[in-house]
């Protein structure tokens, strides 16, 4: 997610991590903070130790990615790991491209970083 956060930040995309612990030791805030730092995560991470976000979204798997549009509607849900170049990763980037183009204030025909020729 860090690469998506970096590539799309100037286009108004905000990545927010939600940490819902799978195991008891993952509830330790100091350990979570250390892991976030060691992984180089620089986007906000919400702590969901009481599973309120998890339950509100009807989540069933770690990890799960939600893409939310500018109006707050969930537009894509991806369960499982994401690996660059795989179908799931391409679908996520295509959806982000669509959401960036749809966002209020986006110029007509706006292209996001993944849509530009390389």
C-alpha positions as CSV (number, residue, x, y, z in Angstrom):
1,X,0.0,0.0,0.0
2,X,3.0,2.3,0.5
3,X,3.7,2.4,-3.2
4,X,0.1,3.3,-3.9
5,X,0.1,6.0,-1.2
6,X,3.3,7.5,-2.7
7,X,2.2,7.3,-6.3
8,X,-1.3,8.7,-5.8
9,X,-0.8,11.2,-3.0
10,X,-0.6,14.2,-5.3
11,X,-3.9,13.1,-6.9
12,X,-5.8,13.3,-3.6
13,X,-5.8,9.6,-2.7
14,X,-5.5,8.9,1.0
15,X,-4.4,5.5,2.3
16,X,-5.5,4.7,5.8
17,X,-4.5,1.4,7.4
18,X,-6.9,-0.2,9.9
19,X,-5.1,-2.7,12.3
20,X,-7.5,-5.3,13.7
21,X,-5.5,-7.8,15.7
22,X,-5.7,-11.4,14.8
23,X,-3.7,-12.6,17.8
24,X,-3.6,-11.3,21.4
25,X,0.0,-10.0,21.1
26,X,-1.1,-7.8,18.2
27,X,-3.1,-5.7,20.6
28,X,0.1,-4.1,22.1
29,X,0.2,-0.5,20.9
30,X,3.9,-0.1,21.4
31,X,4.6,-3.2,19.4
32,X,2.3,-2.1,16.6
33,X,4.0,1.3,16.5
34,X,7.4,-0.3,16.3
35,X,6.2,-2.6,13.5
36,X,4.7,0.3,11.5
37,X,8.0,2.2,11.8
38,X,10.1,-0.8,10.8
39,X,7.9,-1.4,7.8
40,X,8.3,2.2,6.7
41,X,4.5,2.8,6.8
42,X,4.0,6.5,6.6
43,X,0.2,6.7,6.2
44,X,-2.2,6.8,9.2
45,X,-3.0,3.5,10.8
46,X,-6.1,3.2,13.0
47,X,-6.1,0.7,15.8
48,X,-9.3,-1.4,15.9
49,X,-8.6,-3.6,19.0
50,X,-12.3,-3.8,19.8
51,X,-13.3,-4.9,16.2
52,X,-15.8,-2.0,15.7
53,X,-14.5,-1.2,12.1
54,X,-14.1,-4.9,11.4
55,X,-17.7,-5.7,12.4
56,X,-19.2,-2.5,10.8
57,X,-17.7,-3.5,7.4
58,X,-18.7,-7.2,7.8
59,X,-15.0,-8.1,7.4
60,X,-14.0,-11.8,7.4
61,X,-10.4,-12.0,6.3
62,X,-6.9,-10.6,6.9
63,X,-5.9,-8.6,4.9
64,X,-8.9,-6.9,3.3
65,X,-8.6,-3.8,1.2
66,X,-11.5,-1.3,0.7
67,X,-11.5,1.4,-1.9
68,X,-13.8,4.2,-1.0
69,X,-14.8,7.0,-3.4
70,X,-15.0,10.7,-2.7
71,X,-18.6,10.3,-1.5
72,X,-17.7,7.6,1.0
73,X,-19.1,4.7,-1.0
74,X,-17.2,1.4,-1.0
75,X,-16.3,0.7,-4.6
76,X,-14.1,-2.3,-4.4
77,X,-13.3,-4.9,-1.7
78,X,-10.2,-7.2,-2.1
79,X,-9.6,-10.0,0.3
80,X,-6.1,-11.5,0.5
81,X,-2.6,-10.4,-0.2
82,X,-1.8,-8.1,-3.1
83,X,1.2,-8.7,-5.3
84,X,2.4,-6.2,-8.0
85,X,1.5,-7.3,-11.5
86,X,-1.1,-9.9,-10.5
87,X,-4.8,-9.6,-11.6
88,X,-5.9,-8.3,-8.2
89,X,-3.3,-5.6,-8.1
90,X,-4.2,-4.5,-11.7
91,X,-7.9,-4.4,-10.8
92,X,-7.1,-2.2,-7.7
93,X,-5.1,0.2,-9.7
94,X,-7.7,0.4,-12.5
95,X,-10.3,1.2,-9.8
96,X,-8.1,3.8,-8.2
97,X,-7.6,5.4,-11.7
98,X,-11.4,5.5,-12.1
99,X,-12.0,7.0,-8.7
100,X,-9.3,9.7,-9.3
101,X,-10.9,10.6,-12.6
102,X,-14.4,10.8,-11.0
103,X,-13.3,12.9,-8.0
104,X,-14.6,16.4,-7.7
105,X,-12.3,18.9,-9.4
106,X,-10.5,16.3,-11.6
107,X,-9.9,17.7,-15.0
108,X,-11.7,16.0,-17.9
109,X,-9.6,13.0,-19.1
110,X,-7.4,13.1,-16.0
111,X,-4.9,10.4,-15.9
112,X,-3.5,8.9,-12.8
113,X,0.1,7.7,-12.5
114,X,-0.6,4.1,-13.5
115,X,-2.5,5.2,-16.6
116,X,0.4,7.2,-18.0
117,X,2.8,5.5,-20.5
118,X,6.0,4.5,-18.9
